Structure formats: C-alpha cells, structure tokens
Amino acid sequence: MDQHIIIIAEQFEGEISPVTDELIASARALQQFTNSDIKIITTGFKLSDAVRRLSEQSGIDILLINPVSRTTPEEIIPDEIVFKNIPASLLNDLNPAYICMAHNSKGLDAAPGLAVKINAACITGVEKITRQDDGICFTRSIFSDKISVHITPCAKTTILTIQPGFFKPDSTFNGNTGKISIVDLPLSVADYHLIGFKNNAADTSALNEADVIVSAGNGIREKENLDLISQLAELFPKSAVTGSRPICDKKWLKYGQQVGVTGVTVKPKLYIACGISGSSQHISGMRDSKFIVSINTDPHAAIFNISDVCIIEDLTTFIPQFIATYHESQSI
C-alpha cells in the first residue's frame, strides 16, 4: 500500500488558515521526492464554503473531521484538541509517510502528542526539504537560529511542523476538484470549558502601507533606546516602527507592532532591523521585504543571513552618527 503525505489544515471562524497554502507547497516539495499522493485533514462542525473552495483550488482530497462532544453537543472544540485525538486507526488507514502541520501554537501543541500516539518521528520548525543519499533531509535552525541542522528521519511516519515563510505557495491549478469525505469524531471535553477566542483588535493598516519599517529587537537593551529607533524612522516618508516579540512582551511596544509568526507579516520596500538576532519566528514575518538592513553587534547573528546590508556596530553608536550624517547632507 502506497504511503501518503497528509496536510493538517486549521480553520478559524469558518475560514481555512492562510498558512495552509504553505503547507501544500511543502507537501508538493516532498511529493517530488516520493511521488506519494497528498491528502488534507481539517476539522469543522459542517461542510463549509471554505472547505469546498480549498478542494476546488488545490485539487486535493479532503477528510473533514466533525468533532462531536459527548458532554455538550454544542461545545466548541479547538483544532488542537481534535488533532491530538485523531484516532490512530484512522491515520493508519491513510498510511502516512509524512504529516505536515503549521509551526505555530496549534501545531506545536498537537504534533508531539500525535507523534506519540502513532509512534512517529517529529521534526519541528522545518525550513527546507532536500534529497540526500540516505533519504529525504529536513533543515531546521537551532541555537537562536545561528546553526542549521539537517535531519533524516528513520521512522515509517514523520510529523513535521512547517515554519511559515519558507515555502512559497504555488498558484498552479490542475483543473481537478478534490473529493470531500466526512467522519464524526466523538470527544469528551469534561476536563475543560472553552470560554471563547480573543481577537487582536490592533489596527495594523499603517504597517501594511509603510514603505520603510524600522524594527527594534532585544539588542536595544533599554526602553529609552526606542527613541533612537523612532528618530531613525522619522528620516523616511511612509515609515513605521515595529519590534520583535521580546520587545512587545516587555510592553515597550504594543502587540499590534510585533512582527513575526505570532504578530504581523510585513513586506516593506526597506526593513531596518535594529538589535534583532533573527529568530525564525521573526524572520517569517519580514523575509519578503524588498531590501533588508540589519544593525547588530554580533557578527554571527542569524538576521545577517537574509540581510542585504549587514552593519556590525552598536546601534547606539551607529544610529546617531547616521542621523547626523543625514542632516548634514540635507543642509548642503
């Protein structure tokens, strides 16, 4: 029996998560090395228009899991709970070689538990897929993204969490519509009660429209140095100030200004990273910027790997000198 590549697609408020397009791209990258068929598993209380569109646009067969609460029929059951409770027998019937999930809070919650259930290998944060002499190789970053490691799994089934931003969605359509099948999954939710989902009400339109973004990372060291970041941004028309997650966790900037997997994705003409080490989570949110300039004291900072201009200097030294030079040039 041929093995399959399984994509686990998340839904939220009746829509398929956009990262699903990247999961499909990663599955098709795997397909080039395995020639395995691709199938999608998603969850929902009904066959939604979003699921129909996904089957039409991707041409991939979809298995829709309908979670049914044993305790409260109308209980909303989060995706990650459903994914972790997918019966091993159901997955074994699909005979998966690889199961692809998003490298986000849901994927990281569900992937390890699912791997234990079906005795699978689990590789998180996959950024690249290649073929080596000893098999298919998966690349991920470690040590604050300063080192890339290459992993070749030995297990029959491997669960992968795919790092957003590394696999470009393919708009190619083969003209076929995937088949949709539905299976009920009875679940007990007596151990918890979902209150609801809290949406980020922040207005990020200014970030989407900015031509230049100046972003602050943990390397700015002190909150007072945010003033330098703002002064640098003010030199450019249509600019905005953002930050990495540590800066927002410290409440130095609002979460609506956070760039990364758990924040905003931006694509400005110029992105200036100040004191940002370059975690894969942050890079995923800005790697499509047209031109990237990074300022960091660490010559081995991961952010330099994707930067067009790398400035190895303390930002408290460089930025004031840059601003002064700019004003001098304007007065000539």
Secondary structure, DSSP 8 states (H G I E B T S, - for coil): ---EEEEEE-EETTEE-THHHHHHHHHHHHHHHH--EEEEEEE-SS--HHHHHHHHHH--EEEEEEEEESS-TT----HHHHHHTS-HHHHHHH-EEEEEEESSHHHHHHHHHHHHHHT-EEEEEE-EEEEETTEEEEEEEETTTTEEEEE---SSSEEEEE-TTSS-------S----EEEEEEEE--TT-------------HHHHH-SEEEEE-GGG-SGGGHHHHHHHHTTSTTEEEEE-HHHHHTTSS-GGGBBSTTSB----SEEEEES----HHHHTTTTT-SEEEEEES-TT-GGGGG-SEEEES-HHHHHHHHHHHHHHHHH-
